[in-house]
């Protein structure tokens, strides 16, 4: 039986049909659960933290600015890498767009000419027929720059890297299922599928097959599970080969915090890792923070999908796509919406998190995890059986519980051997200056650590 079919079978055994309650049985950690080695995530002479955004849209799809302008924006603000992830397209081949019909319109075009003068901008006049009378008019078009052209213009070796990516934009019925591919040289067309899980699994399988065939280290992560409330924890947990998802997405319509009926992305994260490690014998799921930028001319805080809201900090020995993917897959990163960390270490059965303190800002560090003896009972999130199928179930508070809280920029947690995993969230007292949801505080998310058996 294929691995993902086996995982799905096991999950169906674990989860009762809607309306029933699982009998509580002590949970034991899976025999082959992933174990992260003792790690010292600290910058050294050989290793450096690289700040990057892995979810970006431009005029090549539904963003409102030119890709070179977006790349320049991130470069000017100290990012070390940026991944272009336009919907079902790569920034290649020749593409002309009518200036006045682009989302950025004439204002974006004039800003482009100012930022990139001389011979960079290429335009042409083209005669078209408009209206029922087919009246002939001349329109002005601009050629969108390709990834290779932008890379040659703006990338700086070991200082600023641009990476070709793609947002694989798929769906099941009315549910949007989007997955970002970082570091792909060929288009990954959406595969479709017979269910939400099947769509995710088919797209992952396609990407894995492409990686095995080409040798290109492509990383695929699941985007915004609460966009359209399309994906539940139970669905995502069983997808074999998908080990990354967005715990924070800067778009204001993806509902990171959920609502009364829908679990937050952090709650989804804890449910997924609890069942992956205790029941499904699947690897840990990592959590990314991204911008999902679309609206580069919006200036009002909290409005639109603006850039600069969420990012990852990756510890690598060099700045190239393979090194970044390798570090991400090894869990050598943290995600942030404003908090900077100095180090994350796990030595001698102890996890230590050190934030870089900002003047006038206080911090709380929460260590969050699930113990192996967790109560695995669950209930449907709605009495309506049809609605319940589309909702993450209600689980015990023993899943993703706060194991320890510390006020201050430095905190330690000592494992006692009962934990399936432990992750940390660092929350500052400073409100996010441009939040995706009102009332957000700046945070950093430390990836789950699995104690040695």
C-alpha positions as CSV (number, residue, x, y, z in Angstrom):
1,X,0.0,0.0,0.0
2,X,1.5,3.5,-0.9
3,X,2.7,5.5,2.1
4,X,0.1,8.2,1.8
5,X,-2.7,5.6,1.4
6,X,-1.5,3.9,4.5
7,X,-1.4,7.2,6.5
8,X,-4.9,7.9,5.4
9,X,-6.1,4.5,6.4
10,X,-4.6,4.9,9.8
11,X,-6.1,8.4,10.2
12,X,-9.6,7.0,9.4
13,X,-9.2,4.4,12.1
14,X,-8.1,7.1,14.5
15,X,-10.9,9.6,13.8
16,X,-14.4,8.4,14.4
17,X,-17.2,9.3,12.0
18,X,-18.7,12.8,12.7
19,X,-20.6,12.9,16.0
20,X,-18.8,10.2,17.9
21,X,-16.0,10.6,20.5
22,X,-12.7,8.8,20.4
23,X,-12.0,6.5,23.3
24,X,-9.0,7.7,25.2
25,X,-6.0,5.5,25.1
26,X,-2.5,6.5,26.2
27,X,-0.5,7.6,23.2
28,X,3.0,6.4,22.6
29,X,5.5,8.2,20.4
30,X,5.8,6.6,16.9
31,X,8.7,4.2,16.6
32,X,10.2,6.1,13.7
33,X,9.4,9.6,14.6
34,X,11.8,12.2,13.4
35,X,14.4,13.3,15.9
36,X,16.2,16.6,15.5
37,X,19.8,16.4,16.6
38,X,21.1,18.6,19.3
39,X,21.5,21.9,17.6
40,X,23.2,25.3,18.1
41,X,21.4,27.8,15.9
42,X,23.7,30.7,16.5
43,X,25.5,32.9,13.9
44,X,29.2,32.3,13.7
45,X,32.1,33.2,11.3
46,X,30.8,30.4,9.1
47,X,27.1,30.6,9.6
48,X,24.8,33.6,9.1
49,X,21.1,34.3,9.5
50,X,19.5,35.1,6.2
51,X,16.2,36.9,6.1
52,X,13.8,36.1,3.3
53,X,10.3,36.1,2.0
54,X,9.0,32.9,0.3
55,X,5.6,34.1,-1.0
56,X,5.5,37.0,-3.5
57,X,3.2,38.1,-6.3
58,X,3.9,40.6,-9.1
59,X,2.3,41.7,-12.4
60,X,3.2,38.3,-13.8
61,X,0.0,37.2,-12.0
62,X,-2.2,39.2,-9.5
63,X,0.3,41.5,-7.8
64,X,0.1,45.3,-8.6
65,X,3.8,46.1,-9.2
66,X,6.6,45.2,-11.5
67,X,8.9,42.3,-10.2
68,X,12.0,44.4,-10.3
69,X,10.4,47.1,-8.2
70,X,9.4,44.4,-5.7
71,X,12.9,42.9,-5.6
72,X,14.3,46.4,-5.1
73,X,11.9,47.0,-2.2
74,X,13.1,43.9,-0.3
75,X,16.7,44.6,-1.1
76,X,16.5,48.1,0.3
77,X,15.1,46.8,3.5
78,X,17.8,44.4,4.3
79,X,16.4,41.1,3.2
80,X,18.9,38.6,1.9
81,X,16.6,36.6,-0.3
82,X,13.3,36.7,-2.1
83,X,11.3,34.0,-3.9
84,X,8.9,35.0,-6.7
85,X,5.8,32.9,-6.5
86,X,3.3,34.1,-9.1
87,X,0.3,31.9,-9.7
88,X,0.9,29.0,-12.0
89,X,3.6,30.8,-13.9
90,X,7.3,31.4,-14.0
91,X,9.0,34.7,-14.9
92,X,10.2,33.6,-18.2
93,X,9.4,34.0,-21.9
94,X,8.2,37.2,-23.5
95,X,5.1,38.9,-22.0
96,X,3.7,42.3,-22.9
97,X,0.9,44.0,-20.9
98,X,-1.2,47.0,-21.5
99,X,0.1,49.6,-19.0
100,X,-3.2,51.2,-18.2
101,X,-4.9,47.8,-17.6
102,X,-2.3,46.5,-15.1
103,X,-3.3,46.5,-11.5
104,X,-0.7,49.2,-10.8
105,X,-1.8,51.2,-13.7
106,X,0.0,54.3,-14.9
107,X,1.3,55.2,-11.4
108,X,3.2,52.0,-11.2
109,X,4.6,52.5,-14.6
110,X,5.9,56.0,-13.9
111,X,7.5,54.8,-10.7
112,X,9.2,52.0,-12.6
113,X,10.7,54.5,-15.1
114,X,11.9,56.7,-12.3
115,X,13.6,53.8,-10.4
116,X,15.0,52.2,-13.6
117,X,15.8,55.0,-16.1
118,X,17.6,54.8,-19.4
119,X,17.2,51.7,-21.5
120,X,15.7,49.3,-18.9
121,X,12.0,49.8,-19.6
122,X,10.9,48.5,-23.0
123,X,7.6,49.8,-24.4
124,X,5.7,49.6,-27.7
125,X,2.5,50.9,-29.3
126,X,0.1,48.4,-30.6
127,X,-3.1,48.9,-32.7
128,X,-6.2,47.1,-31.4
129,X,-9.9,47.1,-32.1
130,X,-12.2,48.0,-29.3
131,X,-15.9,48.0,-28.8
132,X,-18.8,46.7,-30.9
133,X,-17.8,49.1,-33.7
134,X,-14.3,47.7,-33.6
135,X,-12.8,51.1,-33.5
136,X,-9.1,51.1,-33.9
137,X,-7.0,52.5,-31.1
138,X,-3.3,52.6,-30.2
139,X,-2.4,51.2,-26.8
140,X,0.9,51.4,-25.0
141,X,2.4,48.2,-23.7
142,X,5.4,47.4,-21.6
143,X,7.4,44.2,-21.6
144,X,7.6,42.5,-18.2
145,X,11.2,41.6,-17.3
146,X,12.1,38.0,-16.9
147,X,13.6,36.4,-13.8
148,X,17.0,36.1,-15.4
149,X,17.0,39.8,-16.3
150,X,16.0,40.9,-12.8
151,X,18.5,38.6,-11.3
152,X,21.3,40.0,-13.4
153,X,20.2,43.5,-12.4
154,X,19.7,43.2,-8.7
155,X,21.2,40.1,-7.2
156,X,24.5,40.5,-5.3
157,X,26.6,37.4,-4.7
158,X,26.3,36.3,-1.0
159,X,24.4,39.4,-0.1
160,X,21.1,39.4,-2.0
161,X,19.6,36.4,-3.7
162,X,16.5,36.1,-6.0
163,X,14.9,32.7,-6.4
164,X,12.5,31.5,-9.0
165,X,9.4,29.9,-7.5
166,X,5.8,29.4,-8.3
167,X,2.5,29.3,-6.4
168,X,0.8,26.1,-7.6
169,X,-2.8,27.3,-7.6
170,X,-5.2,24.4,-7.4
171,X,-8.6,23.7,-5.9
172,X,-11.1,21.1,-5.0
173,X,-14.6,22.2,-5.8
174,X,-14.8,25.7,-4.2
175,X,-11.9,25.2,-1.9
176,X,-8.6,27.0,-2.8
177,X,-5.6,24.8,-2.4
178,X,-2.3,26.7,-3.0
179,X,1.2,25.5,-2.5
180,X,4.4,27.5,-3.0
181,X,7.4,25.9,-4.7
182,X,10.7,27.5,-3.9
183,X,13.6,27.0,-6.3
184,X,12.0,25.5,-9.4
185,X,13.3,25.8,-12.9
186,X,10.3,24.2,-14.6
187,X,6.6,25.0,-14.2
188,X,4.7,22.6,-11.9
189,X,1.2,22.6,-13.3
190,X,-1.6,22.0,-10.8
191,X,-2.7,18.4,-10.8
192,X,-6.2,18.5,-9.5
193,X,-7.6,15.6,-7.5
194,X,-10.6,13.7,-6.1
195,X,-10.6,15.4,-2.6
196,X,-8.8,18.1,-0.7
197,X,-6.2,15.6,0.5
198,X,-5.8,14.0,-2.9
199,X,-5.2,17.4,-4.5
200,X,-2.4,18.2,-2.0
201,X,-0.9,14.7,-2.3
202,X,-0.9,14.7,-6.1
203,X,0.8,18.1,-6.2
204,X,3.4,17.1,-3.6
205,X,4.0,13.8,-5.5
206,X,4.5,15.7,-8.7
207,X,7.0,18.1,-7.1
208,X,8.9,15.2,-5.5
209,X,9.1,13.3,-8.8
210,X,10.4,16.5,-10.5
211,X,13.0,16.9,-7.8
212,X,14.2,13.3,-8.1
213,X,14.3,13.6,-11.9
214,X,16.1,16.9,-12.2
215,X,18.2,17.0,-9.0
216,X,16.9,20.6,-8.3
217,X,16.2,21.0,-4.6
218,X,12.6,22.3,-4.7
219,X,10.8,22.9,-1.5
220,X,7.0,23.0,-1.6
221,X,4.9,24.4,1.3
222,X,1.2,24.6,1.9
223,X,-0.1,28.1,1.9
224,X,-2.7,29.7,4.1
225,X,-4.9,26.8,5.2
226,X,-7.5,29.2,6.5
227,X,-7.9,31.0,3.2
228,X,-11.5,30.1,2.4
229,X,-11.2,27.8,5.4
230,X,-10.3,25.2,2.8
231,X,-8.0,22.8,4.7
232,X,-8.4,21.2,8.1
233,X,-5.7,19.8,10.4
234,X,-6.9,16.3,9.8
235,X,-6.5,16.7,6.0
236,X,-3.1,18.3,6.1
237,X,-1.6,16.0,8.7
238,X,-1.8,13.0,6.4
239,X,-0.1,14.4,3.3
240,X,3.1,12.4,2.8
241,X,6.0,14.6,1.7
242,X,4.5,17.9,2.8
243,X,6.5,19.1,5.9
244,X,6.0,22.8,5.7
245,X,3.0,25.2,5.9
246,X,2.3,28.8,6.6
247,X,1.7,29.4,10.3
248,X,1.7,33.1,9.5
249,X,0.6,34.7,6.2
250,X,0.5,38.5,5.9
251,X,-2.6,38.6,3.7
252,X,-5.6,40.0,5.7
253,X,-8.1,37.5,4.2
254,X,-6.4,34.3,5.2
255,X,-7.5,34.4,8.9
256,X,-4.5,33.1,10.7
257,X,-6.3,33.3,14.1
258,X,-9.4,31.5,12.8
259,X,-12.8,32.1,14.5
260,X,-15.3,30.5,16.8
261,X,-15.7,27.5,14.5
262,X,-12.4,27.4,12.7
263,X,-9.0,26.5,14.4
264,X,-6.2,29.0,14.2
265,X,-3.1,28.1,12.2
266,X,-1.2,27.6,15.4
267,X,-3.8,25.3,16.7
268,X,-3.8,23.4,13.4
269,X,0.0,23.2,13.7
270,X,-0.1,21.5,17.1
271,X,-2.8,19.1,16.1
272,X,-0.9,18.1,13.0
273,X,2.4,17.4,14.9
274,X,0.7,15.6,17.8
275,X,-0.9,13.1,15.5
276,X,2.0,12.9,13.0
277,X,4.4,12.0,15.8
278,X,2.1,9.8,17.9
279,X,0.0,8.0,15.4
280,X,0.9,8.5,11.7
281,X,4.6,7.9,11.8
282,X,5.2,11.0,9.7
283,X,7.8,13.7,10.1
284,X,7.3,16.9,12.0
285,X,5.6,19.8,10.2
286,X,7.5,23.1,10.2
287,X,5.8,26.5,10.3
288,X,6.7,29.4,7.9
289,X,5.9,33.1,8.0
290,X,5.4,34.8,4.7
291,X,4.1,38.1,3.2
292,X,1.9,36.8,0.3
293,X,2.4,40.3,-1.0
294,X,0.0,41.7,-3.7
295,X,-0.6,45.4,-2.8
296,X,2.6,47.4,-3.0
297,X,1.0,50.8,-3.2
298,X,-1.3,50.4,-0.2
299,X,0.1,52.5,2.6
300,X,-2.6,52.3,5.3
301,X,-1.5,49.9,8.1
302,X,-3.5,46.7,8.2
303,X,-5.0,47.2,4.7
304,X,-4.3,45.0,1.7
305,X,-1.6,42.3,1.3
306,X,1.4,44.6,1.8
307,X,5.0,43.4,2.0
308,X,7.1,43.2,5.1
309,X,4.7,41.5,7.5
310,X,6.2,38.0,7.9
311,X,9.5,36.3,7.0
312,X,11.8,33.5,7.8
313,X,15.3,33.7,9.2
314,X,17.4,30.8,7.9
315,X,20.9,29.9,9.3
316,X,23.2,28.9,6.4
317,X,26.9,28.8,5.5
318,X,26.2,30.4,2.1
319,X,23.5,32.2,0.2
320,X,22.3,30.0,-2.6
321,X,19.0,28.1,-3.2
322,X,20.3,24.7,-2.3
323,X,21.8,25.8,1.0
324,X,18.6,27.6,2.0
325,X,16.5,24.6,1.2
326,X,18.8,22.3,3.0
327,X,18.8,24.5,6.1
328,X,15.0,24.8,6.0
329,X,14.6,21.0,5.7
330,X,16.9,20.6,8.6
331,X,14.8,22.9,10.8
332,X,17.6,25.5,11.0
333,X,15.4,28.5,10.9
334,X,12.7,30.4,12.7
335,X,9.8,32.4,11.5
336,X,9.0,36.0,12.5
337,X,6.6,38.9,12.2
338,X,9.0,41.3,13.9
339,X,11.0,39.6,16.7
340,X,14.6,38.9,16.1
341,X,16.3,35.9,17.8
342,X,20.0,35.6,18.7
343,X,20.0,31.9,19.1
344,X,18.0,28.7,19.6
345,X,20.0,25.8,21.2
346,X,19.1,22.3,22.4
347,X,21.8,20.7,24.5
348,X,21.8,18.2,27.4
349,X,18.0,17.8,27.2
350,X,17.4,21.5,27.4
351,X,16.0,24.0,24.9
352,X,17.2,27.6,25.2
353,X,15.8,30.6,23.3
354,X,17.5,34.0,23.3
355,X,15.8,37.0,21.7
356,X,17.7,40.1,20.6
357,X,16.1,42.7,22.9
358,X,14.9,46.0,21.4
359,X,14.9,49.1,23.5
360,X,11.7,49.7,25.4
361,X,10.3,46.3,24.4
362,X,9.5,43.4,26.8
363,X,9.1,39.7,25.8
364,X,7.3,36.6,26.8
365,X,8.5,33.2,25.7
366,X,6.0,30.3,25.7
367,X,7.2,26.8,25.4
368,X,4.3,24.9,23.8
369,X,4.0,21.1,23.2
370,X,2.1,17.9,23.7
371,X,2.9,15.1,26.1
372,X,2.9,11.5,25.0
373,X,0.1,10.8,27.5
374,X,-2.2,13.4,25.9
375,X,-6.0,12.9,25.8
376,X,-6.8,12.0,22.2
377,X,-10.6,12.5,22.4
378,X,-12.1,14.8,19.9
379,X,-15.5,16.1,18.9
380,X,-16.9,17.5,15.7
381,X,-16.7,21.3,15.6
382,X,-20.4,21.6,14.5
383,X,-23.6,19.7,15.1
384,X,-24.3,20.0,11.4
385,X,-22.7,16.9,9.9
386,X,-22.1,18.5,6.5
387,X,-20.4,21.6,8.0
388,X,-18.4,19.4,10.4
389,X,-16.6,17.6,7.6
390,X,-15.0,21.0,6.6
391,X,-13.9,21.9,10.1
392,X,-10.9,20.9,12.2
393,X,-12.3,18.8,15.1
394,X,-12.2,20.0,18.7
395,X,-9.5,18.4,20.8
396,X,-8.3,18.4,24.4
397,X,-6.3,21.3,25.7
398,X,-3.6,18.8,26.3
399,X,-2.7,19.1,22.6
400,X,-0.5,22.2,22.2
401,X,-0.5,23.2,25.8
402,X,1.7,25.8,27.3
403,X,4.4,23.9,29.2
404,X,6.3,26.9,30.5
405,X,6.1,30.7,30.2
406,X,9.0,33.0,30.9
407,X,9.0,36.8,31.0
408,X,12.1,38.2,29.4
409,X,14.3,37.9,26.3
410,X,15.9,34.6,27.4
411,X,14.3,31.4,28.5
412,X,15.1,27.7,29.0
413,X,13.0,24.6,29.0
414,X,14.2,21.3,30.4
415,X,12.7,18.2,28.8
416,X,11.4,15.5,31.2
417,X,11.0,12.8,28.7
418,X,7.2,13.0,28.5
419,X,7.0,15.3,25.5
420,X,6.2,14.4,21.9
421,X,7.6,17.8,20.9
422,X,8.2,21.3,22.1
423,X,8.1,24.5,20.2
424,X,8.5,28.1,21.4
425,X,6.7,31.4,20.6
426,X,8.3,34.7,21.5
427,X,5.8,37.5,21.8
428,X,7.0,41.1,22.2
429,X,5.1,44.0,23.8
430,X,5.3,45.9,20.6
431,X,2.2,45.9,18.3
432,X,2.9,45.0,14.7
433,X,3.2,48.3,12.8
434,X,1.3,46.9,9.8
435,X,-0.6,43.8,10.9
436,X,-2.6,41.4,8.8
437,X,-5.1,41.3,11.6
438,X,-5.9,44.0,14.1
439,X,-4.2,43.8,17.5
440,X,-1.2,41.6,16.4
441,X,1.9,41.8,18.5
442,X,5.3,41.1,16.9
443,X,6.3,37.5,17.3
444,X,8.8,34.8,16.4
445,X,8.0,31.1,16.0
446,X,10.7,28.5,16.9
447,X,10.4,25.2,15.1
448,X,9.3,22.0,17.0
449,X,12.0,20.1,18.8
450,X,11.5,16.4,19.3
451,X,13.3,15.0,22.4
452,X,15.7,12.1,22.1
453,X,14.1,8.8,22.9
